[in-house]
Amino acid sequence: MDLLQKRIDEIYQECLEYTDEGRVADYIPELSRVDKYQLGFYAVGAEFDEYYIGAYDVKFTIQSVAKVLIFICAILDNSTAKVLSKVTVEPTSSSFNSIVNLELENENRPLNPFINSGAIVCTSLLKGTTSEDRVQQIISLMKRMCDNQDITYNESVYLSEKKTGARNRSLAYYMSSTGVLEGDVEDILDAYFKICAIEVTCKDLAQISYVLAQDGYNENTGEQVFSKFLANRVRSVMALCGMYDGSGEFAVEVGLPSKSGVGGGIMSISTKHGGMGIGVFGPSLDKKGNSVAGVMFLKRLSQELSLSIF
């Protein structure tokens, strides 16, 4: 057996016990039904080396990991300057759905594109006349990055999020009142809920993050999906803001540009050893919304392979 795969197997066994800690995102009714004891890992590196274990092929909803893709599309559709006139790239110590900073700081702009308010604003900047147009744009980008032509959103999870999305509506209508959010609020929110409900696997996340590790280039298709400049900017924001209000501790302990979601997914990037894309799935979450077992897996892997960018 490959020595790296052997060590990954060992780390997996060591981290399985952490699935017992935390809880699933039961404030979204459909996510309350997910088995919290799952753990999956998939990594792809230079020269197409692939490593995987556990629930790597189980489908789950992308949730906030999609904010990376929304941010990329918003810049591609507009410009960096236009997007940054609406949302900044500052870390936050508040929760991902906080409304406080919108009122007290930053001239009513969301602090960064990886909290809910920032992602909703970026969704409003996507080209398209309907919510479905915006959703399909994100799905199209994902297909170009991960070579999975079957990607779509989970209708049940979408409807569950739409029904219980009162806090996101509060954020959106507040930003509409201050002029930061432009357009039909409900249409924008409908697109946002659908995007968060897109289904992926660990392999999908690993391949998407590998394109980011390779400066926007997809080795499988030979396509330069987006520029090196944009890839570098996105990796930087992921390193600063990608793990909610746990981003600082994650940077110190793991040191990988990453984005988590309350569906249990984490997408991580290493630029060491020729580049590596990593996808992790562990739906049992800590109080900040990050996968307990997933973070521990990444911590041990990063330390074992010296993957930290710092």
HELIX and SHEET records of a PDB file:
HELIX    1   1 LEU A    3  CYS A   15  1                                  13    
HELIX    2   2 LEU A   16  ASP A   20  5                                   5    
HELIX    3   3 PRO A   29  ARG A   33  5                                   5    
HELIX    4   4 ALA A   46  PHE A   48  5                                   3    
HELIX    5   5 GLN A   63  VAL A   65  5                                   3    
HELIX    6   6 ALA A   66  ASP A   77  1                                  12    
HELIX    7   7 THR A   80  LEU A   84  1                                   5    
HELIX    8   8 VAL A  100  LEU A  104  1                                   5    
HELIX    9   9 ASN A  106  ASN A  108  5                                   3    
HELIX   10  10 ASN A  116  SER A  124  1                                   9    
HELIX   11  11 SER A  131  CYS A  146  1                                  16    
HELIX   12  12 GLU A  155  THR A  164  1                                  10    
HELIX   13  13 ALA A  166  THR A  178  1                                  13    
HELIX   14  14 VAL A  185  CYS A  196  1                                  12    
HELIX   15  15 CYS A  202  ALA A  213  1                                  12    
HELIX   16  16 LYS A  228  CYS A  241  1                                  14    
HELIX   17  17 TYR A  244  GLY A  246  5                                   3    
HELIX   18  18 SER A  247  GLU A  253  1                                   7    
HELIX   19  19 VAL A  292  LEU A  305  1                                  14    
SHEET    1   A 5 GLU A  50  GLY A  54  0                                        
SHEET    2   A 5 GLY A  40  GLY A  45 -1                                        
SHEET    3   A 5 MET A 276  PHE A 281 -1                                        
SHEET    4   A 5 GLY A 265  SER A 270 -1                                        
SHEET    5   A 5 SER A 258  SER A 260 -1                                        
SHEET    1   B 2 PHE A  60  THR A  61  0                                        
SHEET    2   B 2 GLU A 199  VAL A 200 -1                                        
SHEET    1   C 2 TYR A 217  ASN A 218  0                                        
SHEET    2   C 2 GLU A 223  GLN A 224 -1                                        
END                                                                             
